[in-house]
Amino acid sequence: MLLVDIVLAVTLVEALVLLAYHRWTGRGLAPRDWLAGLAAGVSLLLALRVGLSGGGAVWIGAALTLSGLAHAADLRLRWRSR
């Protein structure tokens, strides 16, 4: 479970760095290009963490549902850009 926590923390730092870099320089990836994909991945990690800690199926299902919705949003954004 510690490894999942570390990955979540590193992912949060990565998101903050990407956001700050884009905001300060106007370069790099715009948040709309990566935020939905990141949310999908973080939601999967949260589902894993809840499962490893013995959390209930409702919380695991909620995290997986959130991940699926974020993934669908990411696909929709990518599909529109083509």
C-alpha positions as CSV (number, residue, x, y, z in Angstrom):
1,M,0.0,0.0,0.0
2,L,2.9,2.3,0.6
3,L,4.0,2.0,-3.0
4,V,0.5,3.1,-4.2
5,D,0.7,6.1,-1.8
6,I,4.1,7.0,-3.3
7,V,2.8,6.8,-6.8
8,L,-0.2,8.9,-5.9
9,A,2.1,11.6,-4.3
10,V,4.5,11.6,-7.3
11,T,1.5,11.9,-9.7
12,L,0.2,14.9,-7.7
13,V,3.6,16.6,-7.8
14,E,3.8,15.9,-11.6
15,A,0.4,17.5,-12.1
16,L,1.3,20.6,-10.1
17,V,4.5,21.0,-12.0
18,L,2.8,20.7,-15.3
19,L,0.1,23.1,-14.3
20,A,2.6,25.7,-12.9
21,Y,4.9,25.4,-15.9
22,H,2.0,26.0,-18.3
23,R,0.6,28.8,-16.3
24,W,4.0,30.6,-15.8
25,T,5.4,30.2,-19.3
26,G,2.4,29.6,-21.5
27,R,4.2,26.6,-23.0
28,G,4.0,22.9,-22.3
29,L,0.8,20.9,-22.2
30,A,-2.5,22.6,-21.5
31,P,-4.4,21.1,-18.6
32,R,-7.3,20.2,-20.9
33,D,-4.9,17.9,-22.8
34,W,-3.9,15.8,-19.8
35,L,-6.2,16.4,-16.8
36,A,-8.9,13.8,-17.7
37,G,-6.4,11.1,-18.4
38,L,-4.6,11.9,-15.1
39,A,-7.9,11.7,-13.3
40,A,-8.7,8.3,-14.8
41,G,-5.3,7.0,-13.7
42,V,-5.5,8.5,-10.2
43,S,-9.0,7.0,-9.8
44,L,-7.7,3.5,-10.7
45,L,-4.9,4.0,-8.1
46,L,-7.5,5.0,-5.5
47,A,-9.5,1.9,-6.3
48,L,-6.4,-0.2,-5.8
49,R,-5.6,1.5,-2.6
50,V,-9.1,1.0,-1.2
51,G,-9.0,-2.6,-2.2
52,L,-5.6,-3.2,-0.6
53,S,-6.7,-1.5,2.6
54,G,-9.8,-3.7,2.9
55,G,-12.3,-1.0,2.0
56,G,-15.8,-1.8,0.9
57,A,-16.9,-2.7,-2.6
58,V,-19.0,0.4,-2.8
59,W,-15.9,2.6,-2.5
60,I,-14.0,0.5,-5.0
61,G,-16.9,0.7,-7.4
62,A,-17.2,4.5,-6.9
63,A,-13.5,4.9,-7.8
64,L,-13.8,2.6,-10.8
65,T,-16.9,4.5,-12.0
66,L,-15.0,7.8,-11.6
67,S,-12.1,6.4,-13.6
68,G,-14.5,5.2,-16.4
69,L,-16.1,8.6,-16.6
70,A,-12.8,10.4,-16.7
71,H,-11.6,8.0,-19.4
72,A,-14.7,8.7,-21.4
73,A,-14.1,12.4,-21.1
74,D,-10.5,12.0,-22.2
75,L,-11.6,10.0,-25.2
76,R,-14.2,12.6,-26.1
77,L,-11.7,15.4,-25.9
78,R,-9.2,13.5,-28.1
79,W,-11.9,12.5,-30.6
80,R,-13.0,16.1,-31.0
81,S,-9.4,17.3,-31.7
82,R,-9.1,15.0,-34.7
